[in-house]
Amino acid sequence: MSDVTGAARWLEPAADAAARRNIWLAGLIALTALLVFGNLANDAVQDMNYGWDVRVNCAAVDAHANGLDPYFVKNLKGTKLSYPYLPVTLDVFRPVCGGGFLVNHFRGILPILAVLCGLLLPGLGRTSARDVALRVLCVFGGFVGFEWVEASGNFAILSGLFTAIALLLLLPQPAASDHPGYRLQLAGAALLGLVTSFKLVFFPVLAALYFLPLPRRRKLALIAAATFSFALPILISRLFYPDLFASWQLAMAGKIPDQHVVELFETNPSLLLLVHDLTHAVGLGDSKPVMFAVYALAALVLVLGPFALSVLRAAGGQPARDGESVLTRLDRWLIDHPRAAMRITVFAMFALYLTSPRLKEYAFFELAIYAAILVVDLPAMALGAFLIVGVAFPALISILGMAFEGSFILLIVGLICFWILLFDLRRILAKPAICKQGIR
């Protein structure tokens, strides 16, 4: 038997296996898409009073326009919920809420904005129509986050859209100092900081910018720009809306009697609330220091620790230079492996967002946006696992009418998807040639 014939015998089964893999994966993607959009269509025909969040937000804008304090629920028409955002947002949202158009048509507007999120998200390598379709599918179906946004009319759709734009600006190939690429990254960092000021608990996500493949001083400048943008709405609210800012502080502290209060421990599928329930179950619920210590330990063991060890192991595998610190070696490794560094940056955002102390169901929409960038480069088995666990399974549960609220199903799903993505990240980091030249 010739070498050519022998090689052909090996190649033919591999080609057949690849074809079979593509067939089942295409079928799985089609089935997942059917579940996702079938679930959204099922919600659309339900005779339910949707849009409670958009109503309270626009009612607050209207109250402010009429000279009333919007942080007192008695001044808001048609709702018993309180307005949670900083005073400056009342004027920012005024064009959006004007004329009642958004309140009356939000169910048609939000899907358009979700499509824009998927289309704007950047790729980490070559981009194809298949990648764009997967990103859009993940945005619509990941962790059923968009379903919650669509049902409630939550303004997370706006923060998700601006997050997508910020990532588009932050993740191009790093450029030389005289090239406008770094200026775009500064703009992206500033926009990401503004997005996190919308929901203050997600501020730690900005730390992920350190993993960008840039010199340290530039990364620190990006973090500084993001931090300044995060603080700017707070400063503006305090300086230019002093009375409203005082009311906002009272509302956030629960010191306005007889109205809804936004609490850190209100029902939500976050790791902190899971620890809160567990510590109460074992009789330690009255000790907040113990509870927060257990929460920090759980976040470190389940998410942040394994991620950090994976990155440090990869960076530590390169030859060390005399007197070089671990942090300096990490900086050099990230610059030498730009594609892997950008993937690590997005993955860090995903991890920090997942461990947030207050992760409401609609917030999983933004978690899905971070995941949408990562999933398109997964190998077939990992992609299939993510689609089943993170997209198809939650959609199926929702179609069957099972309740997510009051349970930790979405948190468990998010943690499983984190580990699917982490195992793939470790695969990439173990292949230096892939890290340097691209992740696909």
C-alpha positions in Angstrom: 0.0 0.0 0.0 1.4 3.4 -1.0 1.8 6.3 1.5 -0.8 8.3 -0.5 -3.3 5.5 -0.2 -2.6 5.1 3.5 -3.0 8.8 4.1 -6.3 8.8 2.2 -7.6 6.1 4.5 -6.9 8.3 7.5 -8.3 11.5 5.9 -11.6 10.0 4.7 -12.9 9.1 8.1 -11.8 12.5 9.4 -13.6 14.3 6.6 -16.7 12.1 7.3 -16.5 12.9 11.0 -16.2 16.7 10.3 -19.2 16.5 8.0 -21.3 14.6 10.6 -20.2 17.1 13.2 -21.3 20.0 11.0 -24.7 18.4 10.4 -25.5 17.8 14.0 -24.2 21.2 15.0 -26.3 22.9 12.4 -29.3 21.0 13.6 -28.6 21.9 17.2 -28.3 25.6 16.2 -31.6 25.4 14.3 -33.3 23.7 17.2 -32.0 26.3 19.7 -33.1 29.2 17.5 -36.5 27.6 17.2 -36.8 27.3 21.0 -35.5 30.9 21.5 -37.8 32.6 19.1 -40.7 30.3 19.9 -40.3 31.3 23.5 -40.4 35.0 22.6 -43.4 34.5 20.3 -45.2 32.6 23.1 -44.6 35.6 25.4 -45.9 38.0 22.7 -49.3 36.3 22.6 -49.8 36.2 26.3 -52.4 38.6 27.7 -50.3 40.0 30.5 -49.5 43.4 31.8 -45.9 43.8 30.5 -43.6 46.8 30.6 -43.6 47.6 34.3 -40.0 48.9 34.2 -40.4 51.2 31.2 -43.6 52.6 32.7 -41.9 53.5 36.0 -38.9 55.0 34.3 -40.9 57.2 32.0 -43.3 58.1 34.8 -40.3 59.4 36.7 -39.2 61.4 33.7 -42.7 62.9 33.4 -42.9 63.7 37.1 -39.5 65.5 37.0 -40.7 67.4 33.9 -43.7 68.5 35.9 -41.6 69.7 38.9 -42.3 66.7 41.1 -39.7 64.6 43.0 -39.6 61.3 41.1 -38.0 59.4 44.0 -41.3 59.5 45.9 -43.5 56.8 44.4 -46.6 58.8 45.2 -45.6 61.2 42.4 -45.4 58.5 39.8 -48.5 57.7 37.7 -49.5 54.1 37.2 -46.9 52.3 39.2 -45.9 51.3 42.7 -42.3 50.8 41.9 -39.5 53.3 42.7 -37.1 55.0 40.3 -33.6 53.7 41.0 -31.3 55.7 38.7 -29.2 58.8 39.3 -30.9 62.2 38.9 -29.0 63.1 35.8 -30.7 60.2 34.0 -34.0 62.0 34.3 -32.9 64.5 31.7 -31.0 61.9 29.6 -34.1 59.7 29.3 -36.4 62.6 28.5 -36.0 62.4 24.7 -36.5 58.6 24.9 -39.7 58.8 27.0 -41.2 61.9 25.4 -44.7 61.6 24.0 -45.3 58.1 25.4 -44.0 56.5 22.2 -41.6 54.2 24.0 -44.2 53.1 26.6 -46.7 52.2 23.9 -44.3 50.5 21.4 -41.4 49.2 23.5 -42.2 45.6 22.5 -41.5 46.3 18.9 -38.5 48.6 19.6 -36.6 46.4 22.0 -36.0 43.5 19.5 -34.6 46.0 17.0 -32.2 47.2 19.6 -31.2 43.6 20.5 -30.5 42.9 16.8 -28.3 46.0 16.8 -26.4 44.7 19.8 -25.6 41.4 18.0 -24.6 43.2 14.8 -22.3 45.7 16.6 -20.4 43.1 18.7 -16.8 42.7 17.5 -15.2 39.4 16.6 -11.9 38.3 17.9 -10.7 36.8 14.6 -12.2 36.4 11.2 -15.9 37.2 11.1 -18.4 35.3 8.9 -22.2 35.3 8.5 -22.3 32.3 10.7 -20.5 34.2 13.5 -22.9 37.1 13.3 -25.9 34.8 13.4 -24.5 33.0 16.4 -23.9 36.3 18.2 -27.5 37.5 17.5 -28.8 34.1 18.7 -26.9 34.4 21.9 -28.0 38.0 22.5 -31.7 37.0 22.1 -31.5 33.7 23.9 -28.6 33.6 26.3 -29.8 32.9 29.8 -33.3 34.1 28.7 -31.9 37.6 29.7 -33.6 39.3 26.7 -36.9 37.7 27.5 -36.8 39.5 30.9 -35.8 42.7 29.3 -38.6 42.4 26.7 -41.2 41.5 29.3 -40.3 44.3 31.8 -39.2 46.9 29.3 -36.1 47.3 31.3 -33.5 49.9 30.2 -30.9 47.2 30.3 -31.5 47.1 26.6 -29.8 50.6 26.4 -26.9 49.6 28.6 -26.5 46.5 26.5 -26.4 48.5 23.3 -23.8 50.9 24.7 -21.8 47.9 26.0 -21.7 46.5 22.5 -20.5 49.8 21.1 -17.9 50.1 23.9 -16.6 46.6 23.1 -16.5 47.4 19.4 -14.2 50.4 20.2 -12.1 48.6 22.8 -11.2 45.4 20.9 -9.6 46.3 17.6 -6.1 45.2 16.9 -3.8 47.5 19.2 -2.3 50.3 17.2 0.7 52.5 17.2 0.8 55.6 19.4 0.2 57.9 16.4 -2.8 55.9 15.2 -6.4 56.8 16.1 -6.9 53.2 17.3 -5.9 54.0 20.9 -8.1 57.1 20.9 -11.0 54.9 20.0 -10.1 52.6 22.9 -10.1 55.5 25.2 -13.6 56.4 24.0 -14.6 52.8 24.5 -13.3 52.8 28.0 -15.1 56.0 28.8 -18.4 54.6 27.4 -18.0 51.4 29.4 -17.5 53.5 32.5 -20.8 55.4 31.8 -22.6 52.1 31.2 -21.4 50.8 34.6 -22.6 54.0 36.3 -26.1 53.0 35.1 -26.0 50.0 37.5 -23.4 50.8 40.2 -22.8 47.2 41.3 -21.1 46.3 38.0 -18.2 48.8 38.5 -15.6 45.9 39.0 -16.0 45.0 35.3 -13.8 47.9 34.5 -10.8 46.1 36.0 -10.9 43.7 33.1 -9.4 46.4 30.9 -6.0 45.5 32.4 -5.9 42.4 30.2 -5.9 44.3 27.0 -2.6 43.8 25.0 -1.2 47.3 25.7 1.7 48.8 27.7 0.8 49.1 31.3 0.6 52.9 31.3 -1.9 52.8 28.5 -4.0 50.2 30.3 -4.0 52.2 33.4 -5.0 55.3 31.4 -8.0 53.3 30.0 -9.0 52.2 33.5 -8.7 55.8 34.7 -10.8 57.1 31.8 -13.4 54.5 32.6 -13.4 55.3 36.3 -13.8 59.0 35.6 -16.7 58.3 33.3 -18.2 56.1 36.0 -17.9 58.8 38.6 -19.0 61.7 36.3 -22.8 61.0 36.4 -22.6 60.8 40.2 -20.7 64.1 40.4 -23.1 65.8 38.0 -26.1 64.5 39.9 -24.6 65.8 43.2 -23.6 69.2 41.9 -26.5 70.1 39.6 -29.3 68.2 41.2 -28.6 68.5 44.9 -32.2 68.1 46.1 -32.9 65.2 43.8 -29.6 63.6 44.8 -30.5 63.8 48.4 -33.9 62.1 47.6 -32.1 59.4 45.6 -29.8 58.7 48.5 -32.9 58.4 50.8 -34.6 56.1 48.3 -31.6 53.8 47.9 -31.2 53.6 51.7 -34.9 52.7 52.1 -35.6 55.8 54.2 -38.7 56.9 52.3 -41.5 55.1 54.1 -44.3 53.1 52.6 -42.8 52.6 49.1 -40.8 50.0 47.2 -37.1 49.8 48.1 -34.3 48.6 45.9 -32.5 46.2 48.2 -29.2 44.4 47.8 -30.8 41.2 49.1 -34.1 41.4 47.2 -35.0 38.3 45.2 -32.4 37.8 42.5 -30.3 34.8 41.3 -26.9 36.2 42.4 -24.1 34.4 44.1 -24.4 36.8 47.1 -28.1 36.0 47.6 -27.3 32.3 47.3 -24.7 32.7 50.1 -27.2 34.8 52.0 -29.8 32.0 52.0 -27.2 29.3 52.8 -25.8 31.3 55.8 -29.4 31.8 57.1 -30.0 28.1 56.7 -27.1 27.3 59.0 -27.8 30.0 61.5 -25.2 32.5 60.4 -27.5 34.9 58.6 -27.3 37.7 61.2 -23.5 38.1 60.7 -22.9 40.2 57.7 -19.1 40.0 57.9 -19.4 36.2 57.8 -21.8 36.3 54.9 -19.7 38.6 52.8 -16.6 36.6 53.6 -18.3 33.4 52.4 -19.5 35.3 49.3 -16.0 36.5 48.5 -14.6 32.9 49.0 -17.3 31.4 46.8 -16.6 34.0 44.0 -12.9 33.3 44.3 -13.2 29.5 44.3 -15.9 29.1 41.7 -15.0 31.8 39.2 -12.3 34.3 39.8 -9.6 32.0 41.2 -9.7 29.4 38.4 -9.7 32.2 35.8 -6.7 34.0 37.3 -4.7 30.8 37.7 -5.3 29.9 34.1 -4.0 33.2 32.9 -1.0 33.3 35.3 0.0 29.8 34.3 0.0 30.7 30.6 2.0 33.9 31.3 4.4 32.1 33.6 5.2 29.6 31.0 7.4 32.0 29.0 11.1 32.6 29.9 11.6 35.1 32.7 13.9 38.1 32.3 16.2 39.2 35.1 14.4 41.2 37.8 11.1 40.8 36.0 8.0 40.7 38.3 5.0 38.5 37.7 2.9 41.5 36.7 5.6 42.6 34.2 5.8 39.1 32.7 2.0 39.1 32.4 2.1 42.5 30.6 4.7 41.2 28.2 2.8 38.0 27.5 -0.5 39.9 26.8 1.3 42.1 24.3 2.9 39.1 22.6 -0.4 37.3 22.4 -2.9 40.0 21.4 -5.8 37.7 20.2 -5.7 35.6 23.3 -5.4 38.8 25.4 -8.6 40.3 23.9 -10.4 37.0 24.6 -9.1 37.1 28.2 -10.4 40.6 28.5 -13.9 39.7 27.5 -13.8 36.6 29.6 -12.7 38.6 32.6 -15.7 40.9 32.0 -18.0 37.9 31.9 -16.5 36.5 35.1 -16.7 39.8 37.0 -20.3 40.4 35.8 -21.3 36.9 36.8 -20.1 37.3 40.4 -21.8 40.7 40.9 -23.6 41.0 44.2 -26.9 41.9 42.6 -27.7 40.1 39.4 -31.3 40.4 38.5 -32.8 38.2 35.8 -32.8 41.0 33.1 -29.1 41.6 33.9 -28.3 38.3 32.3 -29.0 40.0 29.0 -25.6 41.9 29.4 -24.0 38.7 30.5 -25.2 37.1 27.2 -23.6 40.0 25.3 -20.2 39.2 26.7 -20.7 35.5 26.1 -21.8 36.2 22.5 -18.3 37.4 21.6 -16.7 34.2 23.0 -19.0 31.5 21.8 -18.4 31.9 18.1 -14.8 30.6 18.4 -15.7 27.6 20.5 -15.0 24.1 18.9 -18.0 22.1 18.0 -18.4 20.1 21.2 -18.0 23.2 23.5 -20.3 25.3 21.3 -22.9 22.6 21.4 -22.6 22.3 25.2 -23.0 26.1 25.6 -26.0 26.3 23.3 -27.7 23.5 25.2 -27.0 24.7 28.7 -27.0 28.5 28.2 -29.6 29.0 25.5 -31.8 26.0 24.7 -32.3 24.7 28.3 -33.5 28.1 29.8 -35.7 28.7 26.8 -37.3 25.3 27.2 -37.9 25.9 30.9 -39.5 29.2 30.1 -41.8 27.7 27.4 -42.9 25.0 29.9 -43.9 27.7 32.3 -41.5 26.9 35.1 -40.6 29.9 37.2 -37.1 31.4 37.2 -37.8 34.1 39.8 -37.0 33.0 43.3 -34.7 30.3 42.2 -31.0 30.1 41.3 -31.4 28.3 38.0 -29.9 31.1 36.0 -26.9 31.4 38.3 -26.2 27.7 38.0 -26.6 27.9 34.2 -24.2 30.9 34.1 -21.6 29.1 36.2 -21.7 26.0 34.0 -21.3 28.2 30.9 -18.4 29.9 32.7 -16.6 26.6 33.0 -17.3 25.6 29.4 -15.7 28.8 28.3 -12.8 28.4 30.8 -11.9 25.0 29.6 -11.8 26.4 26.0 -9.7 29.3 27.2 -7.2 26.8 28.7 -7.1 25.0 25.4 -6.2 28.2 23.6 -3.6 29.3 26.2 -1.9 25.9 25.9 -1.2 26.5 22.2 1.2 29.5 21.9 1.0 29.6 18.1 -2.8 30.0 18.3 -2.4 32.7 20.9 0.0 34.7 18.8 -1.7 34.4 15.4 -5.3 34.2 16.3 -7.9 32.1 18.1 -9.5 30.4 15.1 
